[in-house]
Amino acid sequence: MRITALLLTACFTLSAHAGPQDTVKPHPAKEVAPGTWVITGPLGEPSVQNQGFMNNPGWIIAGDQVVVIDPGSSVQAGRMVVNAIKKTTGLPVTTVYNTHIHGDHWLGNQAILDAWPKAVLIAHPDMIAQAKASEAEMWVRLMGQMTQGYTEGTRAAIPTVATYDGMTSKIGTRVFKVLSSNDAHSKTDIMIEVDNGVLFTGDNVLNGRVGRLDDGTFKGKIRAIDSGLAMQPKVVVPGHGKSGGVAILQAQRNYFQTLYDAVKVEYNAGKSDFEMKPVVVKKLAAYKKWNGFDATVGKHISLAILEIEQE
């Protein structure tokens, strides 16, 4: 998720009252499957109003331990997640999966380690490499800027264990399988299938929100969604938006496939991005109410053209 200079400027017009010892206001946790809990964050970008919290942290009770997926955007968000976990179980967190490089999903790692120092952090190898290179500190700064200092005190706790596609791990009484890709939403993405039928998609799939694709590809995104569909999950937990069934996967796939196909037709007819936009938007009428549609669809058209030109 790359944030435009315009959005950053807008954030600077707001003010926040916070400090390094704060905790994001509590959000309700829902048990989406037996022993599997999710907090659904608000839709939108990180802001003063949402205290930088807007993803879907989840946790799975696995016998005598707990596995966490994407504990949020800051140490403050992570503390909120820790408090919610402790309300559902007294068991320790032993493992954390981070679905991709974008810091709104994983900078809460710090709070998990503060509460459970022995927890192991797992992620895509390219996510780990990028975080170590510069992305971690960039995201720490960005979250602070976008929340006007609310996330002050956040440090990047970078995962140390790298995944691979198809990696299967038995943790406690549950089995977790990783679906990995290097050309989808961020090129550092993993999805996690739990053996109770729950699929955590990260930002490969959103619900009611148009996802950014600045760092990924349309074809890779569609392939990743197809791999999720092939698993026939009972419950889908998207990176943003409410959890539900496989219809969430299909809707996200349809958006990207419809847009890409429509752009290709117009591109082959010799139209530029601004000339084809009205036609493409008309074909995407079913998604116009999704959060971020108006702000993102033009960028998606331009990115689709670049990808088509590389075919």
HUURLIN-V189492 format. One record per residue. N is the residue number from 1. RES is the residue in three letters. D_FIRST is the distance of its C-alpha to the first C-alpha in Angstrom with 1 decimal. Layout:
# HUURLIN-V189492
n=N res=RES d_first=D_FIRST
n=N res=RES d_first=D_FIRST
This chain:
# HUURLIN-V189492
n=1 res=MET d_first=0.0
n=2 res=ARG d_first=3.8
n=3 res=ILE d_first=6.4
n=4 res=THR d_first=9.8
n=5 res=ALA d_first=13.0
n=6 res=LEU d_first=14.6
n=7 res=LEU d_first=12.5
n=8 res=LEU d_first=13.2
n=9 res=THR d_first=16.8
n=10 res=ALA d_first=17.1
n=11 res=CYS d_first=16.2
n=12 res=PHE d_first=19.0
n=13 res=THR d_first=21.5
n=14 res=LEU d_first=21.4
n=15 res=SER d_first=23.0
n=16 res=ALA d_first=22.7
n=17 res=HIS d_first=25.4
n=18 res=ALA d_first=24.3
n=19 res=GLY d_first=25.0
n=20 res=PRO d_first=24.3
n=21 res=GLN d_first=26.5
n=22 res=ASP d_first=24.9
n=23 res=THR d_first=23.6
n=24 res=VAL d_first=21.2
n=25 res=LYS d_first=23.6
n=26 res=PRO d_first=24.4
n=27 res=HIS d_first=22.9
n=28 res=PRO d_first=25.1
n=29 res=ALA d_first=24.8
n=30 res=LYS d_first=26.0
n=31 res=GLU d_first=27.8
n=32 res=VAL d_first=26.4
n=33 res=ALA d_first=28.9
n=34 res=PRO d_first=31.7
n=35 res=GLY d_first=30.4
n=36 res=THR d_first=26.7
n=37 res=TRP d_first=24.9
n=38 res=VAL d_first=21.6
n=39 res=ILE d_first=20.4
n=40 res=THR d_first=18.5
n=41 res=GLY d_first=16.2
n=42 res=PRO d_first=16.1
n=43 res=LEU d_first=13.9
n=44 res=GLY d_first=11.8
n=45 res=GLU d_first=9.5
n=46 res=PRO d_first=10.8
n=47 res=SER d_first=14.2
n=48 res=VAL d_first=17.7
n=49 res=GLN d_first=19.0
n=50 res=ASN d_first=17.0
n=51 res=GLN d_first=17.3
n=52 res=GLY d_first=13.6
n=53 res=PHE d_first=14.3
n=54 res=MET d_first=12.6
n=55 res=ASN d_first=12.2
n=56 res=ASN d_first=15.3
n=57 res=PRO d_first=17.1
n=58 res=GLY d_first=20.1
n=59 res=TRP d_first=23.2
n=60 res=ILE d_first=26.2
n=61 res=ILE d_first=29.7
n=62 res=ALA d_first=31.2
n=63 res=GLY d_first=34.8
n=64 res=ASP d_first=35.3
n=65 res=GLN d_first=31.6
n=66 res=VAL d_first=28.1
n=67 res=VAL d_first=24.9
n=68 res=VAL d_first=21.6
n=69 res=ILE d_first=18.2
n=70 res=ASP d_first=15.0
n=71 res=PRO d_first=16.8
n=72 res=GLY d_first=14.2
n=73 res=SER d_first=12.5
n=74 res=SER d_first=15.6
n=75 res=VAL d_first=19.2
n=76 res=GLN d_first=20.2
n=77 res=ALA d_first=18.1
n=78 res=GLY d_first=19.5
n=79 res=ARG d_first=22.9
n=80 res=MET d_first=22.7
n=81 res=VAL d_first=21.8
n=82 res=VAL d_first=24.7
n=83 res=ASN d_first=27.1
n=84 res=ALA d_first=26.2
n=85 res=ILE d_first=26.9
n=86 res=LYS d_first=30.1
n=87 res=LYS d_first=31.2
n=88 res=THR d_first=31.1
n=89 res=THR d_first=32.6
n=90 res=GLY d_first=34.2
n=91 res=LEU d_first=33.1
n=92 res=PRO d_first=31.0
n=93 res=VAL d_first=27.5
n=94 res=THR d_first=27.9
n=95 res=THR d_first=24.7
n=96 res=VAL d_first=21.0
n=97 res=TYR d_first=18.5
n=98 res=ASN d_first=14.8
n=99 res=THR d_first=12.9
n=100 res=HIS d_first=10.2
n=101 res=ILE d_first=8.8
n=102 res=HIS d_first=6.0
n=103 res=GLY d_first=8.6
n=104 res=ASP d_first=8.8
n=105 res=HIS d_first=10.6
n=106 res=TRP d_first=12.9
n=107 res=LEU d_first=14.1
n=108 res=GLY d_first=16.7
n=109 res=ASN d_first=18.4
n=110 res=GLN d_first=20.6
n=111 res=ALA d_first=22.2
n=112 res=ILE d_first=23.0
n=113 res=LEU d_first=24.7
n=114 res=ASP d_first=26.5
n=115 res=ALA d_first=28.0
n=116 res=TRP d_first=28.5
n=117 res=PRO d_first=28.6
n=118 res=LYS d_first=29.5
n=119 res=ALA d_first=26.4
n=120 res=VAL d_first=24.9
n=121 res=LEU d_first=21.2
n=122 res=ILE d_first=20.1
n=123 res=ALA d_first=17.0
n=124 res=HIS d_first=16.5
n=125 res=PRO d_first=18.3
n=126 res=ASP d_first=15.6
n=127 res=MET d_first=13.3
n=128 res=ILE d_first=16.4
n=129 res=ALA d_first=17.1
n=130 res=GLN d_first=13.9
n=131 res=ALA d_first=14.0
n=132 res=LYS d_first=17.6
n=133 res=ALA d_first=17.2
n=134 res=SER d_first=14.9
n=135 res=GLU d_first=11.4
n=136 res=ALA d_first=13.0
n=137 res=GLU d_first=14.7
n=138 res=MET d_first=11.9
n=139 res=TRP d_first=10.0
n=140 res=VAL d_first=13.5
n=141 res=ARG d_first=14.1
n=142 res=LEU d_first=11.0
n=143 res=MET d_first=11.7
n=144 res=GLY d_first=15.3
n=145 res=GLN d_first=14.9
n=146 res=MET d_first=13.1
n=147 res=THR d_first=15.8
n=148 res=GLN d_first=18.6
n=149 res=GLY d_first=19.6
n=150 res=TYR d_first=19.6
n=151 res=THR d_first=17.8
n=152 res=GLU d_first=20.3
n=153 res=GLY d_first=21.8
n=154 res=THR d_first=18.7
n=155 res=ARG d_first=19.1
n=156 res=ALA d_first=16.9
n=157 res=ALA d_first=19.0
n=158 res=ILE d_first=17.8
n=159 res=PRO d_first=19.0
n=160 res=THR d_first=22.2
n=161 res=VAL d_first=22.9
n=162 res=ALA d_first=21.4
n=163 res=THR d_first=21.3
n=164 res=TYR d_first=22.4
n=165 res=ASP d_first=22.5
n=166 res=GLY d_first=25.2
n=167 res=MET d_first=25.6
n=168 res=THR d_first=27.7
n=169 res=SER d_first=28.6
n=170 res=LYS d_first=31.2
n=171 res=ILE d_first=30.3
n=172 res=GLY d_first=33.1
n=173 res=THR d_first=34.2
n=174 res=ARG d_first=31.0
n=175 res=VAL d_first=29.6
n=176 res=PHE d_first=26.0
n=177 res=LYS d_first=24.8
n=178 res=VAL d_first=21.6
n=179 res=LEU d_first=20.2
n=180 res=SER d_first=18.2
n=181 res=SER d_first=16.5
n=182 res=ASN d_first=15.3
n=183 res=ASP d_first=14.3
n=184 res=ALA d_first=12.4
n=185 res=HIS d_first=8.8
n=186 res=SER d_first=7.7
n=187 res=LYS d_first=11.4
n=188 res=THR d_first=11.9
n=189 res=ASP d_first=12.3
n=190 res=ILE d_first=15.4
n=191 res=MET d_first=17.0
n=192 res=ILE d_first=20.0
n=193 res=GLU d_first=23.2
n=194 res=VAL d_first=25.7
n=195 res=ASP d_first=29.4
n=196 res=ASN d_first=29.9
n=197 res=GLY d_first=28.0
n=198 res=VAL d_first=24.6
n=199 res=LEU d_first=21.4
n=200 res=PHE d_first=18.1
n=201 res=THR d_first=15.4
n=202 res=GLY d_first=12.2
n=203 res=ASP d_first=9.4
n=204 res=ASN d_first=11.7
n=205 res=VAL d_first=13.4
n=206 res=LEU d_first=13.0
n=207 res=ASN d_first=16.1
n=208 res=GLY d_first=16.7
n=209 res=ARG d_first=13.1
n=210 res=VAL d_first=11.6
n=211 res=GLY d_first=8.4
n=212 res=ARG d_first=6.0
n=213 res=LEU d_first=7.5
n=214 res=ASP d_first=7.1
n=215 res=ASP d_first=7.6
n=216 res=GLY d_first=10.0
n=217 res=THR d_first=13.2
n=218 res=PHE d_first=15.0
n=219 res=LYS d_first=17.9
n=220 res=GLY d_first=16.1
n=221 res=LYS d_first=14.3
n=222 res=ILE d_first=17.8
n=223 res=ARG d_first=19.5
n=224 res=ALA d_first=17.4
n=225 res=ILE d_first=18.2
n=226 res=ASP d_first=21.8
n=227 res=SER d_first=22.1
n=228 res=GLY d_first=21.3
n=229 res=LEU d_first=23.8
n=230 res=ALA d_first=26.3
n=231 res=MET d_first=26.3
n=232 res=GLN d_first=27.5
n=233 res=PRO d_first=26.0
n=234 res=LYS d_first=27.8
n=235 res=VAL d_first=24.8
n=236 res=VAL d_first=21.1
n=237 res=VAL d_first=18.6
n=238 res=PRO d_first=15.2
n=239 res=GLY d_first=12.0
n=240 res=HIS d_first=12.4
n=241 res=GLY d_first=15.7
n=242 res=LYS d_first=19.3
n=243 res=SER d_first=20.6
n=244 res=GLY d_first=23.3
n=245 res=GLY d_first=24.8
n=246 res=VAL d_first=24.1
n=247 res=ALA d_first=23.9
n=248 res=ILE d_first=20.2
n=249 res=LEU d_first=19.6
n=250 res=GLN d_first=21.9
n=251 res=ALA d_first=20.4
n=252 res=GLN d_first=16.9
n=253 res=ARG d_first=18.7
n=254 res=ASN d_first=20.9
n=255 res=TYR d_first=18.2
n=256 res=PHE d_first=16.7
n=257 res=GLN d_first=20.2
n=258 res=THR d_first=21.8
n=259 res=LEU d_first=19.4
n=260 res=TYR d_first=19.8
n=261 res=ASP d_first=23.5
n=262 res=ALA d_first=24.0
n=263 res=VAL d_first=22.4
n=264 res=LYS d_first=24.5
n=265 res=VAL d_first=27.6
n=266 res=GLU d_first=27.1
n=267 res=TYR d_first=26.1
n=268 res=ASN d_first=29.3
n=269 res=ALA d_first=31.2
n=270 res=GLY d_first=30.3
n=271 res=LYS d_first=28.1
n=272 res=SER d_first=25.3
n=273 res=ASP d_first=21.9
n=274 res=PHE d_first=23.3
n=275 res=GLU d_first=26.5
n=276 res=MET d_first=25.1
n=277 res=LYS d_first=22.6
n=278 res=PRO d_first=25.3
n=279 res=VAL d_first=26.4
n=280 res=VAL d_first=23.0
n=281 res=VAL d_first=22.2
n=282 res=LYS d_first=25.6
n=283 res=LYS d_first=25.0
n=284 res=LEU d_first=21.9
n=285 res=ALA d_first=24.1
n=286 res=ALA d_first=23.6
n=287 res=TYR d_first=19.9
n=288 res=LYS d_first=20.3
n=289 res=LYS d_first=20.4
n=290 res=TRP d_first=17.0
n=291 res=ASN d_first=14.7
n=292 res=GLY d_first=12.7
n=293 res=PHE d_first=14.9
n=294 res=ASP d_first=16.6
n=295 res=ALA d_first=13.6
n=296 res=THR d_first=11.7
n=297 res=VAL d_first=14.8
n=298 res=GLY d_first=15.9
n=299 res=LYS d_first=12.8
n=300 res=HIS d_first=13.2
n=301 res=ILE d_first=16.8
n=302 res=SER d_first=16.4
n=303 res=LEU d_first=14.2
n=304 res=ALA d_first=16.9
n=305 res=ILE d_first=19.6
n=306 res=LEU d_first=18.3
n=307 res=GLU d_first=18.3
n=308 res=ILE d_first=21.7
n=309 res=GLU d_first=23.1
n=310 res=GLN d_first=22.5
n=311 res=GLU d_first=24.4
